[in-house]
């Protein structure tokens, strides 16, 4: 088998995992299972970035989305006992309007993609672009980078405090 065939196969398998994971995220009746499916979907997106040779984007995807956002959601769900002890009813009475809106946007997307001339890049990006981005993050943009990390830590601590306050 050729490398192109294996690359395409991997891309299609990961794309299927992203679509299936997204469907399970929105259709799962258990909030914790939805969060776990979200982590699965985000890992599959990182895998697509690896297939496309965008290793920096894959690392950022795993570190920021999977590592921080999804874990905060899972901790938030696990720390709230009201959601685990009470069975919530999920009733959606707007299935037909939602389907109509989705079909409208799908048609709009297909119409937009049909007439778009896609230009294939003639040259590969410079090989040291990841190094430049990393250097900028650790020199010029270190303050916003640290502010975001402190904000995520504060959100986690706030979730723990709110969950403990509700228990007592």
Wavefront OBJ file of the C-alpha trace (Angstrom):
o trace
v 0.000 0.000 0.000
v 1.236 3.465 -0.778
v 1.790 6.281 1.685
v -0.923 8.381 0.076
v -3.480 5.612 0.525
v -2.598 5.171 4.217
v -2.652 8.927 4.802
v -6.059 9.233 3.163
v -7.379 6.226 5.069
v -6.164 7.677 8.371
v -7.703 11.043 7.538
v -11.075 9.478 6.694
v -11.087 7.281 9.807
v -10.270 10.275 12.027
v -12.887 12.382 10.239
v -15.471 9.674 10.885
v -14.408 9.637 14.563
v -14.858 13.421 14.761
v -18.334 13.289 13.210
v -19.442 10.290 15.287
v -18.015 11.813 18.468
v -19.797 15.097 17.782
v -23.082 13.267 17.278
v -22.588 11.386 20.549
v -21.732 14.640 22.365
v -25.041 16.249 21.467
v -27.200 13.122 21.671
v -25.974 11.554 24.907
v -28.430 11.776 27.775
v -25.685 11.604 30.412
v -23.711 14.824 30.866
v -20.544 12.995 31.931
v -20.677 10.760 28.851
v -21.069 13.870 26.686
v -17.905 15.314 28.227
v -16.008 12.070 27.605
v -17.184 12.005 23.982
v -16.027 15.619 23.657
v -12.544 14.593 24.801
v -12.593 11.757 22.241
v -13.672 14.157 19.490
v -10.979 16.688 20.364
v -8.313 13.967 20.320
v -9.506 12.927 16.859
v -9.210 16.541 15.678
v -5.637 16.570 17.002
v -5.023 13.376 15.042
v -6.235 15.111 11.872
v -3.761 17.909 12.548
v -0.976 15.316 12.819
v -2.021 13.760 9.502
v -1.871 17.234 7.928
v 1.669 17.760 9.347
v 0.487 20.582 11.631
v 2.204 19.280 14.748
v 2.043 22.568 16.631
v -1.720 22.763 16.148
v -2.048 19.161 17.302
v -0.067 19.908 20.461
v -2.083 23.053 21.146
v -5.310 21.120 20.531
v -4.368 18.471 23.076
v -2.911 20.821 25.678
v -5.545 23.549 25.590
v -8.780 21.892 24.545
v -8.371 18.356 25.800
v -6.130 19.170 28.734
v -7.849 22.224 30.090
v -11.353 22.813 28.811
v -12.542 19.216 28.674
v -10.965 18.327 32.026
v -12.606 21.361 33.637
v -15.947 20.182 32.273
v -15.412 16.675 33.600
v -14.345 17.981 37.028
v -17.354 20.279 37.072
v -19.706 17.420 36.285
v -18.075 15.099 38.808
v -18.081 17.709 41.586
v -21.760 18.527 41.288
v -23.620 15.790 43.087
v -27.001 17.139 42.035
v -26.365 16.070 38.453
v -25.289 12.551 39.370
v -28.051 11.795 41.857
v -31.007 13.245 39.944
v -32.228 11.825 36.661
v -32.783 14.735 34.303
v -35.377 14.483 31.568
v -34.202 15.612 28.172
v -37.143 16.513 26.003
v -36.634 18.374 22.779
v -39.829 19.465 21.104
v -38.139 21.399 18.304
v -36.696 18.547 16.276
v -38.331 19.575 12.996
v -37.352 23.280 13.162
v -33.801 22.296 14.120
v -33.644 19.855 11.207
v -34.923 22.544 8.829
v -32.285 25.033 10.026
v -29.548 22.386 9.718
v -30.621 21.501 6.175
v -30.704 25.196 5.252
v -27.157 25.717 6.502
v -26.000 22.511 4.824
v -27.398 23.746 1.508
v -25.778 27.134 2.060
v -22.432 25.440 2.796
v -22.641 23.202 -0.265
v -23.570 26.201 -2.431
v -20.596 28.164 -1.091
v -18.159 25.294 -1.564
v -19.394 24.500 -5.064
v -18.182 27.747 -6.642
v -15.066 28.295 -4.543
v -11.785 27.808 -6.390
v -9.413 26.182 -3.945
v -5.763 27.056 -4.524
v -3.250 24.420 -3.534
v -0.247 25.902 -1.778
v 2.787 25.946 -4.032
v 5.370 25.967 -1.261
v 5.488 24.416 2.185
v 5.502 26.767 5.183
v 8.915 27.551 6.644
v 10.143 24.683 8.817
v 11.006 26.892 11.795
v 7.535 28.430 12.219
v 6.812 26.351 15.345
v 10.061 27.579 16.893
v 9.118 31.190 16.134
v 5.657 30.801 17.645
v 7.097 29.156 20.753
v 9.686 31.896 21.131
v 7.008 34.581 20.813
v 4.811 32.837 23.394
v 7.651 32.688 25.894
v 9.038 36.197 25.289
v 6.715 38.836 23.847
v 3.377 37.211 24.777
v 4.342 35.638 28.100
v 2.013 37.894 30.129
v -1.212 36.982 28.240
v -0.102 33.338 28.269
v 0.266 33.382 32.063
v -2.970 35.351 32.555
v -4.876 32.634 30.695
v -3.256 29.914 32.836
v -4.161 31.757 36.052
v -7.711 32.250 34.762
v -8.078 28.505 34.128
v -6.703 27.744 37.593
v -9.165 30.218 39.150
v -12.034 28.578 37.262
v -11.036 25.157 38.609
v -10.744 26.455 42.175
v -14.092 28.227 41.813
v -15.754 25.016 40.656
v -14.394 23.163 43.698
v -15.511 25.920 46.091
v -19.020 26.064 44.606
v -19.344 22.268 44.706
v -18.207 22.072 48.332
v -20.533 24.906 49.354
v -23.526 23.075 47.829
v -22.747 19.867 49.749
v -22.844 21.490 53.183
l 1 2 3 4 5 6 7 8 9 10 11 12 13 14 15 16 17 18 19 20 21 22 23 24 25 26 27 28 29 30 31 32 33 34 35 36 37 38 39 40 41 42 43 44 45 46 47 48 49 50 51 52 53 54 55 56 57 58 59 60 61 62 63 64 65 66 67 68 69 70 71 72 73 74 75 76 77 78 79 80 81 82 83 84 85 86 87 88 89 90 91 92 93 94 95 96 97 98 99 100 101 102 103 104 105 106 107 108 109 110 111 112 113 114 115 116 117 118 119 120 121 122 123 124 125 126 127 128 129 130 131 132 133 134 135 136 137 138 139 140 141 142 143 144 145 146 147 148 149 150 151 152 153 154 155 156 157 158 159 160 161 162 163 164 165 166 167 168
